[in-house]
Amino acid sequence: MNQASSSSSVQAETLDATITYLEGLPTGVDTESAVSSVSAWMGTIKADGRPELQGVENELKTLLGLLTASKLDGPAIGNVMIRLGDLTRQTTSLAEGPIATRLTKLAEWLTKAGKAMQPVS
């Protein structure tokens, strides 16, 4: 398998794992799993090295900080997830085929999970 195919396969696996993870929300997710998922995404984006993904990387750093804080702030975490959903939706144009489809699904789940963490008004 060449490096491009290997990278695409890793991206697909990471996307699938994250979507499956988000589909389990809000039934209960431990912070350690969330930190692991965010860290995996940060590594994938950093390895990709695309400047157009800097916004996503910055929001992931913010999310990681919120997840590792001494007290979790659900609405703040939800806001970051909504922003990540928007940014992820914007990145679908950078991908092709099944990766673009997975990114669209990921964007939907990030937004849905983020909204679920907002206070009911």
N, C-alpha and C positions, 0 to 999 in steps of 0.2 A: 504494500500500500504506500503511495507516495505521500509526501508531507501535507499537501492540500487536502487529499482524501482523509487522511488521519485527523487533521484539524477540523474538517467538516463533520466527521463522525463524533469527535469529542464535543463539538458544539451541539449537535443533535442530541447526544446523550444528556448533556447538561440542561438543555432546554426541556427535554422530556422529564427529567428528574424534578426540575423546578416547577413545571406545570402540574405534575402529580402531587407535589408538595403543596402547592397553592390550592389545588382541588380539595385537599383535606382540611383547609381552613373553613370556618373558625372552630372546627370540632376539637381543636387543641393541638398546639405545636409547642414543643419545648424550645426554649431560647437557644440551646446548644445546636439544635438542628437548623434553626434559622440562621445563626451565625455561620455555620458550616456552608449553607447554601449561598449566602451572600459572599463569603470568602471565595468560594469556587467561581462565582461569577466575576468577582474582581480579578482573579487570576486569569480567567479566560479573556477578559477585555484587555487586561494589561499585556498579555501575550500577543493579542491581535495587533495592538499598537496603532489603531486608527485614531487620528485626532478627532474625528467626528463623533467618537464614542466617549469623549472626555466628560460630557454632561452626565451620562449614565454612570461612569466611574465615580464622579463626584457625589452623586446621589447615593450610590452604594456605600461610599465611605460614611456619609451622613447616617444612613440606615444602620451600618455596623456600629457606629458610635452610640446610637439610640438603643440598639439591642444589647450592648455591653454595659450600659449605664447601671448604676446601683438601683435605680427605680425605673421601670418601664413606663413610657408615656404613650399609651395606645393611640390617641389622636395624632400625635406627632409622627409616630411610626406610620399610621394610615396616610397622612399627608405625603410623606416621602414615597410610599408605595404608589399613590395616585400619580405623583410626578414621574416616578419610574415607568408607570404604565404609559403615560403620554410620550416620554422619551423613547421607550421601546417601540411604540407604534410608529414613531418617526424613523426609526432605524430599519424598518422592514424593507425600505427601498435599497438598502445596502446589501441585502441578502437575495438568494435565489431559491426557487423551488420550495422543497420541504422546510428549509430553514426559515424562509419568509413566512410560511404558514405557521410554523411553531412560534415565531416571534409575535405574530398577530394574536395567537391564542394566549401567549404569555402576557402580552399587554392587557388583554381583556381580564385575565385573572388578577393581575397586579392591581388594576383599577377597582375591580369588584372587592377584593380583599381589603384594599385601602379604605374604600367607602364603608365597608362593614365595621371598621374600627373607629368611625366617626361618631360623635355623640348624637343621639336622636334628638331632633329639635321639636 
